[in-house]
Amino acid sequence: MLDKAFEALKTFEWGVDPKILDPIDDAIVATHGDAEGRRQLETRLVAVLSSDVPHAAKGAVCRALRKMGTAHSVPALSILLLDKDLSHMARYALQAIPAQEATAALLDALEKAPSEIKIGIASSLGARATDVPVAALTRLLADKDPSVARAGALALGELATSEAGQVLATTQPSDDATKTAVADSLLKCAEELLAAGNKVEAKATYERILGSNPPKAAMAAAKQGLAASF
């Protein structure tokens, strides 16, 4: 059954019943705890990404690698990051792979990608959070494309660290949408600080938000948070 599923990937297109690929998902479950079995399955999946199969097939493989991919999958997925048709699926897989190589691949692509792809990569880096350097996302705030600047602000909010908050607090948004994104992200940072018991820094962050003339919703949230930080 598994061999048939891999054979089906050679011509798999959107609109084809995806159940034909179910044996791959079954194999992912069956090899849980079986290091050698997982290695062999991952190797086969990676080989598909490097072959001449339809985009739909590569998308299906990316979904599978999201569930069980390791650093071994990163090089093949990285190649797809700058492909406008497959970037979203590649980053979807990479953001879930628990290996520093995945973060490195996303950061490398971030430097090369056009704006429409850069926005998605920033989102994936925000989703990874734990091993993402603040400096890489900070650079996005000065991007000439407001959509990229907003993506950077939102990703920094996902990191929700003191360092990310300090960067956001000194940002001068160029448009109202980015201003809202910065305020929302600062709120996330403040909430994390407050939850961690760091009331002094949380208070300072809420005060920065209020001093920036934020949108009404952010202002209300900041006032509530400020009251809780005393």
C-alpha positions, 0 to 999 in steps of 0.5 A, a space after each residue: 500500500 505504501 509503495 502505491 501511495 508513493 507511485 500515486 505521488 508521481 501524478 498527484 494533482 489537486 482534485 484527486 481523492 487525497 485518500 490515495 495517499 493515506 498509507 503515507 500518514 499510516 506509515 508516519 503513525 506506524 513508525 513512531 518510536 522506530 528510528 530506522 523506519 522513520 529515517 527510511 520514510 523521511 528519505 523517501 519523502 525527501 526524494 519526492 521533493 527533489 523529483 519532477 512531480 506536480 506541485 500538489 504532490 510536493 504540497 502533500 509531502 510537505 504536509 507529511 514532513 511537517 508531522 515527522 520531518 527532521 534536519 534531514 528534510 531541511 535542505 530539500 524544503 529550503 529549495 522550495 521556500 522561494 517558489 511562489 507556488 510552494 513556499 507556503 507549504 515548505 515553510 508550513 513544514 519547516 516551522 514545525 521541524 524541531 531542528 535549528 537547521 529549520 530556523 536557519 533555512 527560514 532566516 536565509 530565505 528571509 534575506 532573499 525573498 520578495 515581499 509576498 514570500 517574506 511576509 509568510 516567512 516572517 509569520 513562520 519565524 514568529 510561530 517558531 519563536 524559541 530559537 529566532 533572533 530578534 535582530 532578524 525580525 527587527 530589520 523587517 520593521 524598516 522595510 519599504 513595503 508596509 506589509 513586510 513591516 507589519 509582518 515583522 511587528 507581528 512576528 516580534 509579538 509572537 516572540 513576546 520577549 523583553 528584547 522584542 518589546 524593547 525593539 517594538 517600543 522604539 519603532 516609529 510606524 509609517 502607517 496606521 495598520 503597522 501602528 496597530 500591529 506594533 501596539 498589538 504586539 507590544 500588548 503580547 510582550 507586556 502580557 507575557 511579562 506580567 504573567 511571568 511576574 515581572 510587573 515593573 517591566 510590564 508596567 513600563 511596556 503598558 505605559 509605552 503603549 499608552 504614550 504612543 496614542 494607540 488604537 482604541 482597542 489597544 488603549 483599553 487593553 493597555 489600561 487594564 494591563 497597567 492597572 494589573 501591574 501595580 
